Amino acid sequence: MSKEHSKEIQATPVTPDYSKSVTGLLLLAALLSTLLIVAGRVSSLDHSAIADFIALLSASCLIAVTDALVLKVFNPLLIPLPLRTSLISAYILLMVTTFIICYVLYSIFQNHWSFTAPTDWAQVSLLQVSIIATINYIVVLMAISQKAKHTAIRQSSQTANLQALQSRIRPHFMFNSMNSIAGLIRNNPEMAEQALQDLADLIRVLMADVRKLVPLVAEIETSKQYLNIEKLRLGDRLNVQWHVQGIPKNCFVPSLILQPLLENAVYHGIEPSFGGGVIDIDMRADKSRVQILIRNPLPDDSERSHRKGNQIAMDNIKQRLASHFGDASSLSSSRRNEVHITKIIFPIIANRQTA
């Protein structure tokens, strides 16, 4: 990510999600508050101080859990607000919740509480609650805000990386496709027109949001459109066999993970071979993952001497798979009996954006 892009993200206020990772922070603040209050009230550690600590800690934990629940309930209303308004509103909600619980607890247990306190204990306690709660909530809300900001920067960086990876595919893909269509314009204008329509659909896929996954069935259709363009150029030299078994509708993948591999199969396997060949695509799915095998024949050494692969497509797709699926995905290639085999494995997940 460029420095300009990073500065732009850092300068953009990000409203935090108050429903995530809040309970732990509030409980930690409750523990520290309890220790602070008890330390300021007692001069020696005895049974009374321990009882006070347990009672205050229980009340503080109750307040912390209730605060987290309140933030979660009001989260849909807080997120659309501007950052400053959202933080102030969250602070007011937390303070109101704290005073309500403190009032209820004091009203219920004031005749049974084991505190050794002065006669104006209620007034002093109110001041303590106000000061300590304010400090706690300011610190907690600042921590939540900073976490939201860092999350936004990380997601933006990941998106920029995905866009850079996908943009590396576009020029090479467009160049080859336009060359294929250019060869048809004079000899077969009708085929060239159909190829241009397929190319328009492919360009729409290229310009899609890289953060979003696409259905595997849609990725298959995109790959078929690309192969149709190449079929118009190569004719009977290119043959394709699809074997698709048990692919669920809820299987989503990064866009354009098949097309670059099929382009490699055409460029390095079919095109340099005098007699062409068959590209075989085998897709199988079990309950948790999908496996794809792409097989293409390899030409003789004399035919492929001028077409050495540079692994750009393989490295690109491997990085994009890792960005979405992590270690649950893999991409590898091998050679067996003059046949090149590319193997892809990735998990079956529901559609989502990159975090």
VOPAGU-2260 file (C-alpha; in pm, 1 decimal, decimal comma):
REM VOPAGU-2260
SITE   aa  ch    i         X         Y         Z
SITE  MET   A    0       0,0       0,0       0,0
SITE  SER   A    1     136,0     341,3     -92,9
SITE  LYS   A    2     213,3     608,2     167,0
SITE  GLU   A    3     -54,6     834,1      18,0
SITE  HIS   A    4    -315,1     558,4      45,6
SITE  SER   A    5    -211,1     479,0     403,3
SITE  LYS   A    6    -237,4     846,3     504,4
SITE  GLU   A    7    -580,6     867,1     344,3
SITE  ILE   A    8    -704,7     566,7     545,1
SITE  GLN   A    9    -551,3     694,3     867,8
SITE  ALA   A   10    -714,7    1032,1     819,4
SITE  THR   A   11   -1057,7     877,2     762,1
SITE  PRO   A   12   -1258,9     846,9    1087,1
SITE  VAL   A   13   -1367,5     488,9    1145,4
SITE  THR   A   14   -1668,1     420,0    1367,2
SITE  PRO   A   15   -1586,8     113,5    1579,7
SITE  ASP   A   16   -1795,3    -199,6    1605,2
SITE  TYR   A   17   -1901,5    -204,9    1970,1
SITE  SER   A   18   -2019,3    -564,4    1955,9
SITE  LYS   A   19   -1670,0    -713,7    1920,1
SITE  SER   A   20   -1399,4    -761,4    2184,1
SITE  VAL   A   21   -1566,9    -525,1    2431,9
SITE  THR   A   22   -1652,8    -756,2    2720,8
SITE  GLY   A   23   -1291,2    -841,3    2798,3
SITE  LEU   A   24   -1186,7    -476,2    2809,4
SITE  LEU   A   25   -1476,6    -383,3    3036,9
SITE  LEU   A   26   -1405,6    -675,0    3273,9
SITE  LEU   A   27   -1039,5    -574,6    3294,6
SITE  ALA   A   28   -1144,5    -218,2    3371,6
SITE  ALA   A   29   -1381,9    -352,0    3640,1
SITE  LEU   A   30   -1099,7    -544,1    3809,3
SITE  LEU   A   31    -866,2    -243,9    3809,6
SITE  SER   A   32   -1142,8     -18,2    3942,3
SITE  THR   A   33   -1217,5    -258,7    4225,1
SITE  LEU   A   34    -852,5    -275,3    4325,4
SITE  LEU   A   35    -827,4     103,5    4316,5
SITE  ILE   A   36   -1136,9     160,2    4531,5
SITE  VAL   A   37   -1043,5    -101,9    4789,6
SITE  ALA   A   38    -685,0      26,1    4808,7
SITE  GLY   A   39    -815,5     376,0    4881,0
SITE  ARG   A   40   -1063,0     264,9    5149,3
SITE  VAL   A   41    -870,6      24,7    5370,0
SITE  SER   A   42    -550,7      66,8    5563,0
SITE  SER   A   43    -487,4    -302,6    5635,8
SITE  LEU   A   44    -577,0    -630,9    5470,9
SITE  ASP   A   45    -833,7    -810,0    5686,6
SITE  HIS   A   46   -1155,8   -1006,6    5646,2
SITE  SER   A   47   -1356,6    -687,4    5605,1
SITE  ALA   A   48   -1131,7    -565,9    5322,8
SITE  ILE   A   49   -1155,8    -905,5    5148,2
SITE  ALA   A   50   -1534,5    -901,5    5179,5
SITE  ASP   A   51   -1545,3    -548,3    5041,9
SITE  PHE   A   52   -1321,3    -652,1    4751,7
SITE  ILE   A   53   -1539,3    -951,9    4663,9
SITE  ALA   A   54   -1859,4    -747,8    4684,3
SITE  LEU   A   55   -1718,1    -462,1    4475,5
SITE  LEU   A   56   -1567,8    -700,1    4219,2
SITE  SER   A   57   -1900,8    -880,1    4180,7
SITE  ALA   A   58   -2082,1    -550,2    4130,2
SITE  SER   A   59   -1815,7    -425,2    3889,1
SITE  CYS   A   60   -1830,9    -744,8    3681,7
SITE  LEU   A   61   -2209,7    -717,8    3669,2
SITE  ILE   A   62   -2176,3    -360,5    3543,9
SITE  ALA   A   63   -1912,1    -462,5    3286,8
SITE  VAL   A   64   -2121,4    -747,1    3143,7
SITE  THR   A   65   -2431,3    -525,4    3134,0
SITE  ASP   A   66   -2232,9    -248,7    2963,9
SITE  ALA   A   67   -2115,2    -492,3    2697,0
SITE  LEU   A   68   -2472,2    -610,7    2641,3
SITE  VAL   A   69   -2599,2    -251,4    2613,3
SITE  LEU   A   70   -2329,7    -164,7    2356,8
SITE  LYS   A   71   -2416,7    -474,1    2156,3
SITE  VAL   A   72   -2787,4    -389,0    2157,2
SITE  PHE   A   73   -2729,8     -26,9    2054,0
SITE  ASN   A   74   -2445,7    -110,9    1812,3
SITE  PRO   A   75   -2666,6     -89,7    1497,7
SITE  LEU   A   76   -2762,9     265,1    1600,2
SITE  LEU   A   77   -2407,6     371,1    1691,9
SITE  ILE   A   78   -2222,9     247,8    1381,4
SITE  PRO   A   79   -2391,2     484,7    1128,7
SITE  LEU   A   80   -2308,3     788,9    1343,8
SITE  PRO   A   81   -1998,4    1005,5    1291,8
SITE  LEU   A   82   -1704,0     889,4    1502,2
SITE  ARG   A   83   -1719,5    1163,8    1767,2
SITE  THR   A   84   -2098,7    1143,0    1802,8
SITE  SER   A   85   -2076,3     766,0    1824,4
SITE  LEU   A   86   -1813,9     771,8    2100,7
SITE  ILE   A   87   -2001,7    1034,6    2303,0
SITE  SER   A   88   -2326,0     839,4    2269,8
SITE  ALA   A   89   -2153,2     519,4    2377,8
SITE  TYR   A   90   -2002,4     697,9    2677,5
SITE  ILE   A   91   -2344,5     830,7    2784,2
SITE  LEU   A   92   -2498,9     483,5    2750,5
SITE  LEU   A   93   -2223,0     332,8    2965,7
SITE  MET   A   94   -2252,0     599,3    3236,1
SITE  VAL   A   95   -2631,1     570,4    3252,0
SITE  THR   A   96   -2606,9     193,0    3275,5
SITE  THR   A   97   -2344,7     217,3    3549,7
SITE  PHE   A   98   -2548,2     456,5    3766,7
SITE  ILE   A   99   -2867,8     255,4    3725,9
SITE  ILE   A  100   -2699,3     -65,1    3840,1
SITE  CYS   A  101   -2516,5     110,8    4124,1
SITE  TYR   A  102   -2843,2     266,9    4247,0
SITE  VAL   A  103   -3028,5     -65,3    4233,9
SITE  LEU   A  104   -2749,6    -252,6    4413,0
SITE  TYR   A  105   -2711,6      14,8    4680,8
SITE  SER   A  106   -3087,0      27,9    4738,4
SITE  ILE   A  107   -3103,4    -348,2    4779,8
SITE  PHE   A  108   -2790,0    -414,7    4982,2
SITE  GLN   A  109   -2723,9     -95,9    5181,3
SITE  ASN   A  110   -2845,3    -259,8    5506,2
SITE  HIS   A  111   -2643,0    -576,9    5444,7
SITE  TRP   A  112   -2319,7    -446,0    5287,0
SITE  SER   A  113   -2009,6    -508,5    5499,1
SITE  PHE   A  114   -1832,4    -180,7    5410,5
SITE  THR   A  115   -1668,4      18,5    5685,2
SITE  ALA   A  116   -1753,8     359,5    5540,9
SITE  PRO   A  117   -1807,6     717,7    5664,0
SITE  THR   A  118   -2157,4     858,0    5724,9
SITE  ASP   A  119   -2157,5    1032,3    5386,1
SITE  TRP   A  120   -2058,4     713,2    5213,0
SITE  ALA   A  121   -2329,5     742,8    4946,7
SITE  GLN   A  122   -2210,0    1088,1    4834,1
SITE  VAL   A  123   -1844,1     990,2    4835,7
SITE  SER   A  124   -1927,9     669,7    4648,9
SITE  LEU   A  125   -2118,3     865,0    4385,0
SITE  LEU   A  126   -1814,4    1083,4    4326,5
SITE  GLN   A  127   -1589,0     778,8    4310,9
SITE  VAL   A  128   -1814,7     605,5    4063,3
SITE  SER   A  129   -1831,1     916,0    3841,6
SITE  ILE   A  130   -1455,2     970,9    3831,8
SITE  ILE   A  131   -1346,5     609,8    3798,1
SITE  ALA   A  132   -1620,3     518,7    3549,6
SITE  THR   A  133   -1533,2     821,0    3335,0
SITE  ILE   A  134   -1164,2     729,7    3328,6
SITE  ASN   A  135   -1240,9     363,3    3257,2
SITE  TYR   A  136   -1483,7     432,9    2976,7
SITE  ILE   A  137   -1262,2     692,1    2809,2
SITE  VAL   A  138    -973,6     443,1    2806,8
SITE  VAL   A  139   -1195,5     156,9    2686,8
SITE  LEU   A  140   -1357,5     362,2    2410,0
SITE  MET   A  141   -1018,1     491,6    2294,8
SITE  ALA   A  142    -889,4     133,0    2279,4
SITE  ILE   A  143   -1195,6      22,5    2080,6
SITE  SER   A  144   -1157,5     317,8    1843,2
SITE  GLN   A  145    -787,2     248,9    1785,1
SITE  LYS   A  146    -858,2    -116,8    1719,3
SITE  ALA   A  147   -1123,9     -23,3    1463,2
SITE  LYS   A  148    -878,2     212,9    1295,7
SITE  HIS   A  149    -605,1     -51,3    1275,0
SITE  THR   A  150    -855,1    -306,8    1142,3
SITE  ALA   A  151    -964,4     -65,9     869,1
SITE  ILE   A  152    -601,9      -2,0     768,4
SITE  ARG   A  153    -527,7    -374,7     760,3
SITE  GLN   A  154    -835,9    -448,9     549,8
SITE  SER   A  155    -754,2    -163,7     313,5
SITE  SER   A  156    -398,5    -291,4     276,6
SITE  GLN   A  157    -522,8    -641,5     201,8
SITE  THR   A  158    -769,7    -506,1     -54,8
SITE  ALA   A  159    -497,1    -300,9    -221,9
SITE  ASN   A  160    -278,1    -611,5    -237,5
SITE  LEU   A  161    -558,5    -814,7    -394,7
SITE  GLN   A  162    -623,3    -539,7    -648,3
SITE  ALA   A  163    -254,0    -531,3    -736,8
SITE  LEU   A  164    -248,6    -907,3    -782,7
SITE  GLN   A  165    -558,1    -904,2   -1001,5
SITE  SER   A  166    -436,4    -606,9   -1205,0
SITE  ARG   A  167    -132,0    -812,4   -1304,6
SITE  ILE   A  168    -366,9   -1055,5   -1478,1
SITE  ARG   A  169    -558,5    -795,6   -1680,8
SITE  PRO   A  170    -297,6    -663,4   -1930,6
SITE  HIS   A  171    -169,0   -1009,3   -2027,2
SITE  PHE   A  172    -517,9   -1153,2   -2053,5
SITE  MET   A  173    -649,7    -857,8   -2256,9
SITE  PHE   A  174    -350,9    -864,0   -2492,3
SITE  ASN   A  175    -393,2   -1232,9   -2576,0
SITE  SER   A  176    -770,1   -1206,9   -2615,1
SITE  MET   A  177    -751,4    -905,3   -2846,5
SITE  ASN   A  178    -488,9   -1080,7   -3058,7
SITE  SER   A  179    -721,9   -1379,5   -3088,4
SITE  ILE   A  180   -1010,4   -1157,1   -3199,3
SITE  ALA   A  181    -791,5    -957,0   -3438,8
SITE  GLY   A  182    -709,4   -1276,7   -3625,9
SITE  LEU   A  183   -1080,3   -1339,6   -3686,4
SITE  ILE   A  184   -1197,5    -995,6   -3801,3
SITE  ARG   A  185   -1102,5   -1033,5   -4168,7
SITE  ASN   A  186   -1168,9   -1402,6   -4214,2
SITE  ASN   A  187   -1477,3   -1449,7   -3998,8
SITE  PRO   A  188   -1646,7   -1128,1   -3880,4
SITE  GLU   A  189   -1938,6   -1314,1   -3723,5
SITE  MET   A  190   -1708,0   -1519,5   -3501,9
SITE  ALA   A  191   -1514,9   -1205,3   -3415,8
SITE  GLU   A  192   -1838,9   -1038,1   -3304,5
SITE  GLN   A  193   -1927,1   -1333,4   -3081,8
SITE  ALA   A  194   -1576,1   -1330,6   -2939,9
SITE  LEU   A  195   -1607,3    -959,5   -2860,9
SITE  GLN   A  196   -1930,3   -1027,8   -2671,7
SITE  ASP   A  197   -1756,8   -1297,2   -2468,0
SITE  LEU   A  198   -1465,4   -1061,2   -2407,9
SITE  ALA   A  199   -1705,0    -790,9   -2283,8
SITE  ASP   A  200   -1841,5   -1035,8   -2025,5
SITE  LEU   A  201   -1488,6   -1125,7   -1920,9
SITE  ILE   A  202   -1392,9    -759,2   -1882,1
SITE  ARG   A  203   -1691,5    -717,0   -1649,8
SITE  VAL   A  204   -1548,0    -995,0   -1434,6
SITE  LEU   A  205   -1204,1    -834,5   -1441,8
SITE  MET   A  206   -1344,3    -506,1   -1310,6
SITE  ALA   A  207   -1539,0    -666,1   -1025,5
SITE  ASP   A  208   -1462,4    -598,4    -658,4
SITE  VAL   A  209   -1163,5    -818,6    -573,8
SITE  ARG   A  210   -1267,3    -840,8    -207,4
SITE  LYS   A  211   -1575,8   -1041,6    -296,6
SITE  LEU   A  212   -1575,1   -1409,2    -372,9
SITE  VAL   A  213   -1774,3   -1543,6    -665,9
SITE  PRO   A  214   -1962,5   -1873,0    -702,6
SITE  LEU   A  215   -1747,1   -2148,4    -847,0
SITE  VAL   A  216   -2017,2   -2216,4   -1105,3
SITE  ALA   A  217   -1980,9   -1853,9   -1225,9
SITE  GLU   A  218   -1602,6   -1897,4   -1240,5
SITE  ILE   A  219   -1656,9   -2206,7   -1455,5
SITE  GLU   A  220   -1875,0   -2008,0   -1697,8
SITE  THR   A  221   -1612,4   -1733,3   -1717,9
SITE  SER   A  222   -1347,5   -1992,5   -1800,0
SITE  LYS   A  223   -1568,5   -2143,9   -2069,0
SITE  GLN   A  224   -1611,4   -1801,0   -2229,1
SITE  TYR   A  225   -1234,6   -1757,2   -2238,5
SITE  LEU   A  226   -1186,5   -2102,2   -2391,7
SITE  ASN   A  227   -1452,5   -2020,7   -2651,6
SITE  ILE   A  228   -1241,6   -1723,6   -2761,3
SITE  GLU   A  229    -934,5   -1944,6   -2790,2
SITE  LYS   A  230   -1138,4   -2213,2   -2968,5
SITE  LEU   A  231   -1228,3   -1961,9   -3238,6
SITE  ARG   A  232    -859,8   -1895,5   -3292,4
SITE  LEU   A  233    -719,7   -2246,5   -3261,4
SITE  GLY   A  234   -1010,5   -2440,9   -3409,3
SITE  ASP   A  235    -988,0   -2819,7   -3387,0
SITE  ARG   A  236    -644,0   -2801,0   -3229,7
SITE  LEU   A  237    -806,9   -2709,5   -2898,1
SITE  ASN   A  238   -1042,9   -2950,6   -2727,0
SITE  VAL   A  239   -1173,8   -2921,0   -2372,0
SITE  GLN   A  240   -1327,9   -3180,4   -2142,5
SITE  TRP   A  241   -1507,7   -3078,5   -1823,8
SITE  HIS   A  242   -1572,3   -3325,0   -1540,5
SITE  VAL   A  243   -1765,1   -3153,1   -1260,9
SITE  GLN   A  244   -1896,8   -3367,7    -975,8
SITE  GLY   A  245   -2077,8   -3264,5    -660,6
SITE  ILE   A  246   -1992,9   -2892,2    -663,6
SITE  PRO   A  247   -2232,8   -2723,9    -416,0
SITE  LYS   A  248   -2403,0   -2393,5    -491,8
SITE  ASN   A  249   -2253,1   -2234,4    -179,8
SITE  CYS   A  250   -1894,7   -2288,0    -299,8
SITE  PHE   A  251   -1724,8   -1949,3    -348,6
SITE  VAL   A  252   -1377,3   -1869,1    -482,5
SITE  PRO   A  253   -1168,2   -1564,6    -574,6
SITE  SER   A  254   -1249,3   -1449,9    -926,7
SITE  LEU   A  255   -1020,2   -1556,0   -1209,7
SITE  ILE   A  256    -838,9   -1843,0   -1045,7
SITE  LEU   A  257    -912,8   -2082,4   -1334,7
SITE  GLN   A  258    -872,5   -1858,5   -1640,2
SITE  PRO   A  259    -499,0   -1781,6   -1594,9
SITE  LEU   A  260    -426,5   -2152,2   -1544,4
SITE  LEU   A  261    -626,5   -2243,6   -1854,0
SITE  GLU   A  262    -443,9   -1967,3   -2042,8
SITE  ASN   A  263    -115,4   -2129,2   -1939,2
SITE  ALA   A  264    -245,2   -2465,1   -2059,9
SITE  VAL   A  265    -329,2   -2313,7   -2398,6
SITE  TYR   A  266     -12,2   -2109,0   -2433,1
SITE  HIS   A  267     238,3   -2368,3   -2309,7
SITE  GLY   A  268      59,8   -2690,9   -2404,2
SITE  ILE   A  269    -185,5   -2660,6   -2692,9
SITE  GLU   A  270     -63,0   -2370,1   -2905,1
SITE  PRO   A  271     300,5   -2481,9   -2955,1
SITE  SER   A  272     192,7   -2839,5   -3037,9
SITE  PHE   A  273     142,1   -2903,5   -3409,4
SITE  GLY   A  274    -154,4   -3130,9   -3350,0
SITE  GLY   A  275    -297,5   -2941,1   -3054,1
SITE  GLY   A  276    -448,0   -3146,8   -2773,9
SITE  VAL   A  277    -707,3   -3179,5   -2500,8
SITE  ILE   A  278    -734,8   -2975,2   -2182,2
SITE  ASP   A  279    -902,9   -3184,7   -1913,8
SITE  ILE   A  280   -1061,6   -3010,2   -1612,5
SITE  ASP   A  281   -1165,4   -3241,6   -1329,1
SITE  MET   A  282   -1354,2   -3091,5   -1030,8
SITE  ARG   A  283   -1460,1   -3290,4    -726,7
SITE  ALA   A  284   -1602,2   -3181,1    -392,5
SITE  ASP   A  285   -1651,3   -3349,5     -58,9
SITE  LYS   A  286   -1818,9   -3207,8     251,3
SITE  SER   A  287   -1546,4   -2956,2     332,2
SITE  ARG   A  288   -1329,5   -2884,9      28,4
SITE  VAL   A  289   -1297,6   -2877,2    -350,0
SITE  GLN   A  290   -1018,9   -3027,1    -558,2
SITE  ILE   A  291    -953,9   -2917,4    -916,5
SITE  LEU   A  292    -713,6   -3090,6   -1155,3
SITE  ILE   A  293    -621,8   -2926,5   -1485,7
SITE  ARG   A  294    -437,3   -3153,8   -1729,9
SITE  ASN   A  295    -285,2   -3050,2   -2060,8
SITE  PRO   A  296     -39,9   -3226,9   -2292,2
SITE  LEU   A  297     315,4   -3102,7   -2316,4
SITE  PRO   A  298     469,6   -3047,3   -2662,1
SITE  ASP   A  299     800,1   -3193,4   -2770,5
SITE  ASP   A  300    1114,0   -3026,2   -2640,9
SITE  SER   A  301    1178,4   -2868,5   -2981,0
SITE  GLU   A  302     829,9   -2720,6   -2989,7
SITE  ARG   A  303     833,8   -2570,1   -2642,0
SITE  SER   A  304    1190,5   -2439,3   -2638,2
SITE  HIS   A  305    1069,5   -2082,1   -2698,0
SITE  ARG   A  306     793,0   -2096,5   -2434,2
SITE  LYS   A  307     944,5   -2116,0   -2092,2
SITE  GLY   A  308     707,3   -2049,9   -1807,7
SITE  ASN   A  309     778,5   -1773,8   -1556,0
SITE  GLN   A  310     537,2   -1890,7   -1280,1
SITE  ILE   A  311     365,5   -1548,9   -1264,3
SITE  ALA   A  312      13,7   -1692,7   -1287,5
SITE  MET   A  313      88,3   -1968,8   -1036,0
SITE  ASP   A  314     240,2   -1728,6    -781,3
SITE  ASN   A  315     -42,1   -1479,7    -833,1
SITE  ILE   A  316    -320,1   -1731,9    -776,9
SITE  LYS   A  317    -138,2   -1889,2    -483,2
SITE  GLN   A  318    -119,3   -1549,8    -308,5
SITE  ARG   A  319    -485,3   -1470,7    -374,8
SITE  LEU   A  320    -596,5   -1810,5    -245,0
SITE  ALA   A  321    -387,0   -1758,4      67,4
SITE  SER   A  322    -539,1   -1410,7     118,8
SITE  HIS   A  323    -888,7   -1558,1     129,2
SITE  PHE   A  324    -841,0   -1910,5     266,2
SITE  GLY   A  325    -502,6   -1912,8     441,7
SITE  ASP   A  326    -339,1   -2252,2     490,7
SITE  ALA   A  327    -663,0   -2430,8     397,8
SITE  SER   A  328    -583,6   -2379,5      28,0
SITE  SER   A  329    -300,5   -2501,1    -192,0
SITE  LEU   A  330    -182,8   -2480,7    -552,3
SITE  SER   A  331      75,6   -2711,0    -705,6
SITE  SER   A  332     187,4   -2844,4   -1043,7
SITE  SER   A  333     355,9   -3161,8   -1161,8
SITE  ARG   A  334     445,8   -3349,7   -1477,7
SITE  ARG   A  335     346,4   -3708,0   -1551,9
SITE  ASN   A  336     396,7   -3893,9   -1881,6
SITE  GLU   A  337     422,1   -3578,8   -2095,5
SITE  VAL   A  338     115,1   -3432,7   -1924,8
SITE  HIS   A  339     122,9   -3119,0   -1712,7
SITE  ILE   A  340    -106,5   -3132,8   -1408,4
SITE  THR   A  341    -214,8   -2833,8   -1200,5
SITE  LYS   A  342    -386,6   -2908,5    -870,5
SITE  ILE   A  343    -594,6   -2664,0    -666,5
SITE  ILE   A  344    -748,3   -2732,7    -326,1
SITE  PHE   A  345    -960,9   -2487,2    -126,9
SITE  PRO   A  346   -1231,9   -2508,6     141,7
SITE  ILE   A  347   -1603,6   -2475,0      83,0
SITE  ILE   A  348   -1716,1   -2156,7     253,9
SITE  ALA   A  349   -2010,4   -1919,5     230,1
SITE  ASN   A  350   -1965,6   -1593,0      43,4
SITE  ARG   A  351   -1792,0   -1315,6     239,6
SITE  GLN   A  352   -1566,4   -1015,3     195,2
SITE  THR   A  353   -1187,3   -1011,3     293,7
SITE  ALA   A  354   -1131,2    -915,3     670,2
